Amino acid sequence: MKLLKHIKGIAKSMFKEIFYLGWTLAGTGLVLITLSSSTLTYGIWISAAGLALHLVSIMFDYFDGEQNG
């Protein structure tokens, strides 16, 4: 049950952060639609990597808060 509690907490934190990142993600999408060819591919990879790193940092923050709280 504790694992399920952690999964729910992480999912809630990630959805909240994606909601907060809405304008940033929209701006990224706007820039990406103006790109073409290999530049578009690089832009997608860089954007995906940045989002993934952000979401991983949310998991670390969640577990840090659980240990300290």
BATI-752504 format. One record per residue (C-alpha): z, x, y; residue number from 1. Coordinates in pm, 1 decimal, decimal comma, padded with zeros to 6 digits, always signed. Example, Ala and Ser with C-alpha at 12.3 -4.5 7.8 and 13.67 -1.06 7.14 Angstrom:
% residues 2
> pz_px_py_i
> +00780,0_+01230,0_-00450,0_1
> +00714,0_+01367,0_-00106,0_2
This chain:
% residues 69
> pz_px_py_i
> +00000,0_+00000,0_+00000,0_1
> +00065,8_+00290,5_+00234,0_2
> -00293,5_+00411,8_+00186,6_3
> -00424,1_+00066,9_+00277,9_4
> -00207,2_+00070,1_+00591,0_5
> -00355,2_+00406,9_+00692,2_6
> -00710,6_+00289,3_+00629,0_7
> -00653,1_-00024,1_+00839,4_8
> -00497,7_+00182,3_+01118,7_9
> -00782,7_+00432,7_+01122,8_10
> -01046,9_+00158,2_+01115,9_11
> -00875,5_-00023,4_+01403,2_12
> -00860,0_+00298,3_+01607,0_13
> -01226,6_+00377,0_+01541,2_14
> -01348,6_+00028,8_+01635,0_15
> -01139,4_+00041,2_+01952,1_16
> -01284,1_+00381,2_+02046,7_17
> -01641,6_+00266,3_+01979,6_18
> -01574,0_-00032,9_+02205,6_19
> -01444,1_+00203,3_+02475,8_20
> -01747,3_+00430,3_+02427,3_21
> -01987,2_+00140,3_+02478,3_22
> -02130,6_+00257,6_+02808,9_23
> -02161,9_+00616,3_+02690,5_24
> -02342,3_+00508,9_+02374,6_25
> -02568,7_+00278,2_+02575,7_26
> -02655,4_+00563,1_+02811,8_27
> -02728,8_+00790,0_+02519,1_28
> -02957,5_+00526,7_+02372,1_29
> -03134,8_+00488,0_+02704,9_30
> -03202,9_+00861,2_+02720,5_31
> -03313,9_+00875,4_+02357,5_32
> -03579,5_+00606,6_+02404,6_33
> -03742,0_+00821,6_+02673,2_34
> -03775,4_+01122,4_+02441,2_35
> -04052,7_+01191,5_+02194,0_36
> -04139,0_+01413,7_+01898,4_37
> -03903,5_+01698,8_+01811,2_38
> -03695,4_+01648,5_+02126,2_39
> -03612,8_+01297,7_+02005,3_40
> -03511,1_+01433,3_+01665,5_41
> -03283,4_+01694,0_+01824,3_42
> -03135,5_+01430,5_+02054,9_43
> -03055,1_+01199,4_+01765,5_44
> -02892,6_+01479,6_+01565,0_45
> -02687,5_+01600,1_+01861,6_46
> -02576,9_+01244,8_+01947,3_47
> -02482,4_+01168,8_+01586,7_48
> -02289,1_+01496,0_+01556,9_49
> -02102,2_+01426,2_+01880,8_50
> -02009,5_+01074,9_+01768,7_51
> -01899,4_+01202,1_+01426,0_52
> -01680,7_+01471,3_+01582,5_53
> -01524,7_+01214,8_+01814,5_54
> -01446,4_+00979,0_+01527,6_55
> -01295,9_+01262,9_+01321,4_56
> -01075,7_+01354,5_+01617,6_57
> -00955,8_+00991,6_+01625,9_58
> -00843,4_+01023,6_+01262,6_59
> -00649,4_+01340,9_+01346,1_60
> -00489,0_+01170,6_+01646,2_61
> -00394,3_+00872,7_+01429,3_62
> -00223,9_+01088,7_+01166,8_63
> -00055,2_+01299,8_+01436,3_64
> +00081,7_+00981,4_+01594,6_65
> +00202,0_+00857,2_+01254,5_66
> +00391,5_+01179,6_+01190,6_67
> +00545,6_+01196,5_+01538,4_68
> +00610,8_+00823,5_+01575,3_69
